[in-house]
Amino acid sequence: MKLWKMMTGMLLAGVLLASGCGSTTEKKEGSRSIPELKIAISPYQDADTIRTRTEPLGKLLQAKLKEKGYDVKKVSITVGTSYNAVGEALSAGSADVGFISGATYVLYDKDVDVLLTALREGINKDTTDLKVWNDGSRDTFTKNLVKYYRSAIVVGPSPKGQALLARVKRGEKPTWEELA
C-alpha cells in the first residue's frame, strides 16, 4: 500500500509539472484540456499485479487534476513487456509519463528527462561487509528511506563462483579482476 501511495503522489506531481509544458493542452475557460494522458510502467512485478494495483489511478488522477484546473479526458496505463519497452515508449513519445528504473534511464537519458525520483525503504543489510550478506539471514526492509540502491553480485555453482564464495566466507574481498 505504501508503494501505491508513493507512486500516486509521484505521478500526480509529475503530471502537474508535465501538463503545463505539453503541446497537447489547450485553454478552455480557465482550465486546460488534456485529451489523453499515457502512462507506461516498467514491469517491476507481474503485469497483472501492477494493472490491478494501478486500476484506480486513472480516475484518481482525473479528479485531482480537475481540482487543479486540468480536464484530463482519458488516462491510459500500460505495463511494458520489458524495461526497454517503456524506455522506447517514452523516447518515441507514445507515453507521456513513465515509471522506469535507473538502468532504463541510463539507456534512454538522451531522450527522457527526470521529473521526480523515489526514495525506497532500506534493507537490514545496509553494508558493504560481504560476510553480512552471506550470513544466511533473510533481507528485510527497514523504515529508513534511502536515495540509493544496494546491489550484490550473486555467484552460482560453477567452480569459479564457488571459489569466490569460499574467499568471501574466509573474510577476503575479491578483486575486480577476479570478478571480471
C-alpha positions in Angstrom: 0.0 0.0 0.0 2.9 2.3 0.8 4.3 1.8 -2.8 0.8 2.6 -4.2 0.6 5.9 -2.3 4.2 6.8 -3.3 3.6 6.0 -7.0 0.4 8.0 -7.0 2.0 11.0 -5.3 5.0 11.0 -7.7 2.8 10.6 -10.7 0.4 13.3 -9.7 3.3 15.8 -9.1 4.9 14.7 -12.4 1.7 15.1 -14.3 1.2 18.6 -12.9 4.6 19.6 -14.0 4.4 17.9 -17.4 0.9 19.1 -18.3 1.9 22.7 -18.0 4.6 22.2 -20.6 2.9 19.8 -23.1 1.8 20.8 -26.5 -1.4 18.7 -26.3 -3.0 21.1 -23.8 -5.4 23.9 -24.8 -7.0 26.6 -22.7 -10.8 26.2 -22.0 -12.5 28.7 -19.8 -9.8 28.8 -17.1 -8.8 25.2 -17.4 -6.6 23.1 -19.6 -7.9 20.2 -21.5 -5.8 17.1 -22.0 -7.2 14.6 -24.4 -5.2 11.6 -23.1 -2.5 11.1 -20.6 -0.5 8.0 -21.4 1.4 6.4 -18.5 3.9 3.5 -19.0 5.1 1.4 -16.1 8.1 -0.8 -16.1 7.4 -4.5 -15.3 8.7 -4.3 -11.7 6.3 -7.0 -10.7 3.9 -9.3 -12.5 2.0 -7.2 -15.1 -1.4 -8.4 -13.8 -0.5 -7.3 -10.3 0.6 -3.9 -11.5 -2.6 -3.5 -13.5 -4.7 -4.4 -10.5 -2.9 -2.1 -8.2 -3.0 0.9 -10.6 -6.5 0.4 -11.8 -8.0 3.2 -9.6 -5.1 5.6 -10.5 -6.7 6.9 -13.7 -9.9 8.2 -12.0 -7.9 9.5 -9.1 -5.6 11.4 -11.3 -8.5 12.8 -13.3 -10.2 14.0 -10.1 -7.1 15.5 -8.5 -6.0 17.2 -11.7 -9.5 18.6 -12.2 -9.2 20.3 -8.8 -6.0 22.0 -10.2 -7.7 23.2 -13.4 -6.8 20.3 -15.7 -9.5 18.4 -17.6 -8.0 15.0 -18.5 -10.4 13.2 -20.8 -8.7 9.8 -20.7 -5.9 8.1 -18.7 -4.2 5.1 -20.3 -2.0 3.0 -18.1 0.1 0.3 -19.7 2.7 -2.1 -18.3 5.6 -2.6 -20.6 6.6 -6.0 -21.8 10.2 -5.1 -20.7 12.1 -2.3 -19.1 13.4 -1.3 -22.6 9.8 -1.2 -24.0 8.9 1.5 -21.5 12.1 3.4 -22.4 11.3 3.1 -26.1 7.7 4.3 -25.5 9.0 7.4 -23.6 11.7 8.0 -26.2 9.2 7.7 -29.1 6.6 9.9 -27.5 4.0 7.1 -27.3 4.0 7.5 -23.5 3.8 10.9 -21.7 4.9 9.7 -18.2 6.8 6.6 -17.2 7.9 4.7 -14.1 11.4 3.5 -15.1 14.4 2.0 -13.3 17.8 3.8 -13.1 19.2 1.3 -15.6 16.5 2.2 -18.1 17.1 5.9 -17.6 20.8 5.4 -18.3 19.9 3.8 -21.6 17.5 6.5 -22.6 18.9 9.6 -20.9 19.3 11.4 -24.2 15.5 11.1 -24.9 13.9 11.4 -21.5 14.1 13.8 -18.5 13.7 13.0 -14.8 10.9 15.0 -13.1 10.9 13.1 -9.9 12.8 10.3 -8.1 11.6 8.0 -5.5 13.0 7.1 -2.1 12.9 3.5 -1.2 13.0 1.6 2.0 16.4 0.5 3.0 17.2 -3.1 3.9 18.6 -4.5 7.1 21.9 -5.5 5.4 23.0 -1.9 4.6 26.7 -2.7 4.5 29.5 -3.5 2.1 30.6 -6.2 4.5 30.3 -9.4 2.4 30.1 -11.6 5.5 26.8 -9.9 6.5 25.3 -10.6 3.0 26.3 -14.3 3.3 25.3 -15.0 6.9 22.2 -16.9 5.9 19.6 -14.5 7.3 16.9 -13.0 5.1 17.0 -9.5 3.8 14.2 -7.4 5.3 13.0 -3.8 4.6 13.5 -1.2 7.3 11.5 2.0 7.8 14.6 4.1 6.8 14.2 5.8 3.4 17.3 5.8 1.2 18.3 7.5 -2.0 20.5 4.7 -3.3 20.1 1.1 -4.5 22.3 -1.5 -2.8 23.1 -4.4 -5.1 25.0 -7.6 -4.9 26.9 -9.9 -7.2 25.4 -13.4 -6.9 27.6 -16.5 -7.7 26.3 -19.8 -9.0 27.5 -23.4 -8.6 30.4 -23.1 -11.1 33.9 -23.8 -9.8 34.8 -20.1 -10.2 31.7 -18.9 -8.4 32.3 -21.3 -5.5 35.9 -20.3 -5.3 34.9 -16.7 -5.0 32.3 -17.6 -2.3 34.9 -19.5 -0.3 37.2 -16.4 -0.3 34.3 -14.2 0.9 33.4 -16.6 3.6 37.1 -16.5 4.8 36.7 -12.7 5.1 38.7 -11.9 1.9 37.5 -9.4 -0.7 37.6 -10.5 -4.3 39.5 -8.2 -6.7 37.8 -6.6 -9.7 40.0 -8.8 -12.0 38.5 -11.9 -10.3 35.0 -10.6 -10.8 35.6 -9.9 -14.5 
